[in-house]
Amino acid sequence: MNQVDTSPNAIPNVNLRQVGKNKPRNDSPTKVYGKAIYAGDLIMDDMLFAKVLHSDRACADIKSIDVSVAKTLPGVHSVLTADDLPATNAVMTDMPGQVGGGTKNTKQPILAKERVRFYGEPIALVAAESYELAQRALDLIVVDYEDTEGVYDAFDAQKPDAPIVYGNDNIVAAYKVRKGDIEKGFQEADFVLENTYSSQYQEQAFLEPEAAVAWVDEHDILNIRSSTQVVEHFRAVADALGMPHNKVHLQAPYVGGGFGGKEVMTIEVWLALLAMDAQRPVKLKQTRENSFISHGPRHPFTITHKTGVTKDGKITAAKITLTSDAGAYAKLSPYILLYATVGATGPYRVDNLWIDSTSAATNNLPTCAYRGFGTMQATTACEAQMEELSKLIGLDSLEFRRKNFIQTGDPNATGQIIRSAVWSDQCATKAREALGDKPKSTEHTVYGHGLACYQQSYGRIRWMKDTSESWVGLEMDGTLIVRCAVTDIGAGQMSALAQIAGEVLGVPMEEITVYFGDGHVNPLAGTSTASRALYMTGKATELAAKNVRNNLFECMAEYFDVRPEELDLGDSKVFVQDNPERCMSVKDMAKHCAAQGVHRHSLEIYRAPPSEGLDPETGQGEVFPDFTYGAHAATVAVDTDTGEVTVIKSVGAHDVGQSINRQAVEGQIEGSALMGQGFALSEELILEKGVLKNGSFSEYLIPTSEDVPEIESIILESRSGLGPFGSKGIGEPVFSPVAASIVNAVADAIGTRIHHLPLTPEKVLTAINEEKTKEAAE
Amino acid sequence: MLPRFELSQPQTLPEALKALAGGVGQPLAGGTNLFPDLRGGREKGDTFISLSQVGELRYIEHTDNRVTLGSGATISDILRDPQMKIAAPALVAASDIFAGAMVRNAATIGGNVCCGSPSADSVPPLLTLGADVTLASASGERTLPLDEFYLDYKKTVMKPDELLASISWTPPTPGSAHLFYKLSRRKGDAITITGISVLVEAEGGKCKTVRIALGSVAPTIFRAHEAEGMLAGRVLTSELIEEAAQSAAGQCKPISDNRASAEYRLLTAHSLTRRLLRQAWKQAS
């Protein structure tokens, strides 16, 4: 990609040897050959198997729980209800590992006592000699429920006489942004457009359902090997059980996908309780059906945009309200609402801005983190509104966006000045170009093009004071080891660290060993969430590798009789830049430096830029370290007889700062193209009075291989990000605009807009027929 | 969890029929419907007679003017048979988008026909071929039109000791069009919302034979005989096709479920019947 660099802060191109190259990931062979061990694969002597009794109703009082028969079943070793738990019976579901202020009230009962508040709430735990026995024990547990009146809508939950699910008023969180003068802004507008957009529940649908094995070892340490995005949950497990933090050892092997669903603790605390009670290893693998109720799905949002715009396309004011359904417990809802609030205006500059956002508790499934984390829902609404505004004033939608894009140095919704490159325009232009011409309509088929842009943060909220550590060491034989407790959730987190350390120290990534996913033998690296893993752990690894390089160069400069800055490392050699003939293999260098007593390893910490929170009245302040910008575009075909939508082409164009592993970046873009397509067209958890009606893969419809369109990945590199080599986070950013682009393409094809997702064939056909009726009436 | 069950594995058809005659146990073919339903508690049963070892049920035979599918032929077998594209074009089309590749490798034509599901994708094309089914039991065989096979939702004329042995039909003449349309919420591994098959044979500028079958829009998959009667022997004008499509839709008794509403099924049964009749007439004439 030959991009002209227009950003003031981009660093000049660097001569990279491995980073950004098209190299296979280090974890590929073990996964392709089926050798990779996942959490559920571990088998231990004397191991028991666990099952969880989930509530089959959404809102009820528990009159009694009778486990007496279940306990007598031969082969059943542990049956636990809330009565058997520590009196607190609570587990923290807040952001783990944070040291800053602002923790929310996110405690949740480990097991329901006296009351169930959502469908699937855990009531009892069983460990037995087999899953079958554990299931039989569950079937013998008698729960006497009395249904009570619940609330199943985020707006109903805010009414004065609503049943209370959370706190005193069901309000889990609320934010406001007050900036400029919206009265004046609307007066300056030639047009004012108001629309309400709403979106549905989405299930993470990771390949590997929740799985873990827990055991108490010979040192009385509680070990848990779990499929999690966050090994720092060891602290919350310890707190829940009343144990010292250093007596709980949580490790994550390769994880079969997370997407936010394994960010908040899932099954770890249940297994911890059973292993402590039975004093034997215990395994739990959730079935797919139970997985649907073992983590929080994406929040449904209702978002109203009232936007003022001049006839030449400048946005003069925006009034936006956002409401999300938090479900029965807070989990991460407050933070997700904050992301949505910051993302409400997308990548556009709006100087006169008024936002009110609310997250309300209901007796629906507790919603939680999911790739895009509120920003995605906000983007979907914002981009629909942008398309409608451009239609209203008769301007090309990209031209309209260009007039309003945030530029480097501009403030965003919360007044944070954007310091990295903002290549929204370049990305959108390339994405749209890649679509080519729109196919001509035929008898039953109309075609549409759609575009969407976004602003998505990477890195955690700054007042959480996020840090990551990593250790890099050079062995005596010249091989490299990286130790960093990053969890590898399938996106190449481990492999990226090899590539980064290898780049700095001139050793091929394939030859580097990375120890990951275990925070008790490796330095703690923080979560693989918030598009922060590469940014934070990569940066820490880059810093540690540079320390080692500096130490080595100091010694080798003396050997070659040059200054350290005259040396370079590459192709497993150290050499003098001006005279590469003067060189030594890394292997010999390692020995030489060892003999000189040089420190050949380094532990480094990277600290994200901190801030102190938002002004509660104006919502102004610095929320995130930085943002990624880009665009997605799509071509769709719509069948006018049936309303079926077929995505024909899907193009992601993103400024990733610097791609570390090109294949991994393409993997993110391609995966998100499908995940976004599912959200736009077919995925939706159906709840009836809080009860899940389609918790299986035959009824909950993620795209299949036969739904895959042509996908094109366009990677732009401004090298202006905060991550290693100027990279930006991409895991969530590349996903956030996808659904919006498809929704816009459908609107383009059928000439009318559907305001509630997903766009099922039935909704699309209804919209087509309504539009026909309207046209006929005119 | 999948409940415990007894499984017998007869090696020959007589052994299988003998096992069935014992009155204990249900036949198990590919299991692609049965196992998910057992696991989900929607089906009960503790004794199954697996047909997977009965090799003589798994065949495809093309003779002079007849095609016979052994009930053990898998959906993939149909796709792999080079003559099937001519012998049953719509059945090939339905097989091609039948569930996903793994299910196609396991699912048998007999299982799909016998499960009696309104959304069984192989059935509308077989109905429009005018296929016959041969049922076997320890006491003998009987053959009847597939059109008379279904009684109600998941109910067929089969007796507990009977097994579907084969399905046969006369291939459509070269001047025919045989079409299938599956409407679903995604392209792969989807349960059909509305499934329509149409066969039109034209001769001398007129429609000689026409068959219309509709799936997922009533308790059973059915032939729209009244609509067929309106078209047979005539020139298929747009108006006539529209009337026939209306008539076919009029016979539907759809339900609303997670996939679609009854109204939507009705609308699309109508529009897709119209579309397929138009396409078939154009192709055939």
Interface residues (C-beta under 8 A of the other chain):
Chain A: Y131 E132 Q135 T287 E289 H444 D641 T642 E644 T646 L681 S682 I686 K693 N694 S696 F697 S698 E699 L701 P703 T704 S705 E706 D707 T760 P761 E762 L765
Chain B: M1 R4 P36 G40 I97 G100 L183 R185 R186 K187 G188 D189 A190 I191 I193 T194 N258 A260 S261 Y264 L267 T268 S271 L272 R275
